[in-house]
Amino acid sequence: MPYTPGEVAGRIGVSIDTIRYYERIGLMSGVQRDSVGRRVFSDHDLSRLGLLRCLRDSGMPIARLRKFAELLEGGDENAGLRAALLEEHDREIDEKVAQLRLEQKRVREKIAWYRSVAEH
């Protein structure tokens, strides 16, 4: 099913400018155009943008996103390299979550302390 840039932006929750930026830096290649030159996104493009957004939102740097996009262009022969890159990112997410849990513990301790002070 073909999608306009606006439809894609709405579906994955990014701005049209973000989509243009992703195209400009090479994260999205091969996006088709209609007879008057407007971009037309496929289900495949939508899926790819959704994954790229997930990776970016979870902290993957642009340079690594570009590497991942390059590996996507290589087909199935690069599947192992893509998996390794995603495994590394997954480990980094685990580390960030663990750090956030420590920070959350401290915040909760402060909440408890302030509540105890407020009750007296």
Number of C-alpha atoms within 10 A of each C-alpha: 7 15 16 14 19 12 14 24 19 12 12 15 12 15 14 16 11 13 18 14 13 19 14 11 12 15 22 20 14 9 13 14 11 9 7 6 8 12 15 16 20 16 12 12 19 19 13 16 20 18 13 21 20 13 19 14 10 14 13 18 12 15 10 15 19 17 14 20 18 17 18 17 13 10 9 11 11 15 13 11 14 18 12 12 16 16 12 12 18 15 11 15 15 12 12 14 12 12 12 12 12 12 12 12 12 12 12 12 12 12 12 12 11 11 11 10 9 8 6 5
